Every structure is written in C-alpha cells, then in structure tokens.
Amino acid sequence: MARLVRLAFAVLAILAAVPAARADLDVIRDPAELQGRFSDKTVYGRFPSGDNFREYHAPDGRTAYFQLQCLHAGTWWVTSLPQDFGQIAAGTPVICYDYPTLNDKGDPSCFAVGGPPGRERFYPIGGNPDYTGIPSATVERLLPGNPDNLALDQEGCPGV
C-alpha cells in the first residue's frame, strides 16, 4: 500500500512539473460571422471600470463611438490575426477600430470577440499577451441599426 501511495505522489509531482497547455478562448472563428454580428448594429457595452459606452457599426465601415459624454467618429473592419497572440491563434478573425481622436499613434485597436450574441466579450490584441484571457469590454445589449442616431461624421464633447 505504501508503495502505491509513493507511486501516486510521484505521478502527481511529474504532472505538476509539466506546463499546462493554454486553453483556447471561445472566440468567433468565422470572419463572416464576426462581420455580421456587428454590421448595422449598436453595441451598448461596459468596461471593467464600470464606464459605459455605445458604438454604432455602419455597414460601410464607419463607426460612431460615444463614451464619457464624448462622440468620436472612426472606422471599423474585420481582419485576420497575422500571428499568435497569447491564447489567440494566428488566423483568428479580429475586429479593429480606428478613431483618430483616440488613437494618438495612429494604431488601430483590435479585438478577438467571444460570447453569445448580445453578450460578447472583447479580448484586446496588444499589450501583454499573458492577459489575453481577460476581456477589456463586455456587451450588455446589441440592437439593430442606430437607435440613438449617433452621428458618423461629427465629434466632440458637448456640455463637458
């Protein structure tokens, strides 16, 4: 019996020493699905900080983003991740945004997206790849069209 217990502990020690494989994130793998999920829809989302945002995705690639009483005009598109990034494999479709008033370096912000429709999670592509399993924003509602009439060609912070 003691020999069996020692063997069991030896096996557990070996298993503990082997690095665990990273779990794949449950993200959308079809670019057409990702495009269709957001085209001509408005996202009502929340950041981990608790701040809310709204973002309309026009079918022509323009977007309007409203947060902290400010409206930003930009563009959105779907592309494929060119190389592995943390838990997200190369070839995974990602949604990218370019808001000239927010992206001071001219770099777009791109995200892998997971979760069911209307409860999506945005996983950032950039920064430390060890944190790819932590969503940077979560969708609380996803509505068709632009129900808030967010302007696609205007920007500013009226009343701020």
N, C-alpha and C positions, 0 to 999 in steps of 0.2 A: 504494500500500500504506500509506504514512504517513497519507494522508487517511482510510483505513478504520480505522486504529488510533485516530486522533483522534476519529472519529465514535463508535467503540465506547466510548472513555473518556468522551465527552460523555453518551452514553446512560446509562452506569453512574453518573455524577455526578448526573444528573437522578433516576434511580431511588433513589439513596441519600438524596436530599433529600426524597422523598415519604414521609410517615409510613406505616409498615406498619400494616395493619389488624390488630386484635386477633383472635387465633384464638379460636373458641368453645371453651369447655371441654366435654368429653364428659360431660355430666351427664344424669341422668334427666329426661325432658321430660314424662312422663305421671304425674299425681298418683296415680292408682290403682296404678301400678307402684311408686312410691315408698312408698306406704302398705303395699302387700302385701309389699314387700321386708323390712319391719321388724316388722309386726304379729305378735304372739305369737312373737317370736324374741329371742334373746340375742346381742348383739354382744360379741365379745372383740376389743378394739382396742388400739392403741398410738399414743401421741403422739410427735411428732418428738423430744421429750426422752428417749424410751425408756420412760417410765412406761406401764404397762398399765392398762386399765380393762375393766369388764364392765358391760353395760347391758341390762336386760330391758325389752321394749316390750310391755305388756299390750294386748290388743285394745280395752279400754275407755278407752285414753288415759293410763293410769297408767304410771309407769316407775320402776324401781329402778336406781340408778347406784352402782357400787362402785369406788372408787379410793383408793389410799394408805391402806388399811385402814379406810376410812370408807364408810358406806352413806348414800345420800341418796334420799329419796322425792320424786317430782315428776310432771309430766305431759308428754306429747308429742303433737304433732299435725302434720299436713301442711297447708300453705297455699301460696298463690302469691306470688312476689316482686312487690311493688307497683310497683317502678321498677327500671331498670337499676342494677346494682351492679358496677362494674369490668367483667369479662369475662362476667358473668352477666346475661342479658336479663330484663327485666320479664316476668312471667307464668311464669317457671320455677318448678316446684314446689320447695319447700324444707321440710325437717323442722325443727321447732322444739321446744325443751325449756325447761321452767321448773322449776328446783329452788330453792325458797325459801331453803334454807340456803346455796346457792352464788351465786345472783343477787341480791346485796345491793341493787341498784337496782330490782329487780322486772322487769327487762328479760329477756325470753326470749333464748336463744341459738339462732340459726337457721343452717342449712347447706344449700347445694346439695350433692347427692350424685352421684358418678360412679363408674365402675368396674364390673367384673363382680360377680355375686352372690358374697358371701363375701370379696371383696377391695375393697370400696367405699372411696372416699376422701371425706372430709367437707371441703367448702370453706366457710369461715365467711362469713356475711353480717354485716358490721360491721367497724369499724376502717378501715384504709386500703384503698380499693378497688384500688389498684395491686398488692396482694398476693393477689387472688382466685384466682390460678392455683396457689397453694401450699396443699396440704391441711393442715388442723390436726390431723387424726387419720386413721388407716387401719385398716380392719377386717382382722383376721387370721383370724378364724373367725366364722361366723354359724350358730348352731344353733337348731333349732325349740324352742319352749317356753321354760321357765325351769329348765334342768337344775341350776343352782346354788341353786334355791329362794331367790332374792333377794327379801326382804320388800318389798312395795309400800307398807306402812303403818308402817314403822319406820325410824328414822335413828340415826346415832351412829357413834362410833369406839371400839368395844370393844377394850381392850388397848392403846390408844395413849396 
